[in-house]
Amino acid sequence: MPEDNIRYDQVKIICAEDCGNAPKKEFLRAFNVAFVCNDIGFIMDNIMDGIQWNWIGSHTWQGKDQVLGMLERLNDRTPTELIISNIITHGYTGSLNGVLNLESNVSYAFCNIYRFNSSLNKTKIKEITSYIIDLSL
């Protein structure tokens, strides 16, 4: 699995103070930071084999192989800043919203809705629905 372009030291992370006050909130924060920083290993370790990732109005990826392909295709984008505004979790579900800034003044507002495999704190993600708005237009 390609992990030679992990960018934790290259992306500024801004997160509301209360985003880490519960285990699932901290997990969703870490998951989104891993996504932005290209930590494919972390993403693959924390999703179910049968994951479904819906980008509303764009694509749906089914299973780890398709998600891996999507992550590899996004590798050429260079993020500069991730701003996490809110993280909400309850039982089998969670959500996170914020803004992702890339090089060349490209920015996306996003909201991700998560369904977990169980209500326990140590669980994997079974479905993600992403709403993404290009703010650069």
Steps between C-alpha positions, in 0.01 A plus 500: 500500500662832398570715803810688384325836470355544850474874572437542875776762527379697195136572586380750761217349706250730671236332715239630742596433862212263574581276203713268712295458816365152414669191350288494182548874447876453527477203260311706238749784540790256448322335204450833321855614571625166362287548187638849439858396580489193275541241778345221292601235754300669777196536274513135387542378860189686617242420232300181448578275202155578358526878552274719290619858447249729329609838363160656442460615139825335394606141576436199721784267591416151627757292689855560614652450153292779345565732795874430471487589129322826581757588767788430262343725232470785753868471592603769248303772683701702752306605811624792709237532774214300651248692711265276698199694626283233664510133588183332625469133598221289644471121501548361150534839329720807484562808292780746441507822300762753404708652222796353316743743339733382223787668319413755230215652704269200458258443790222252574235516770390150601277302729551127554236277657635171643335169587704276727499123522398519868423754770820410687791744507736255327315451173550534125320716248251316280360793301592862426282755323691812394356834394770710335470859375774666294554845653752598231242561227 
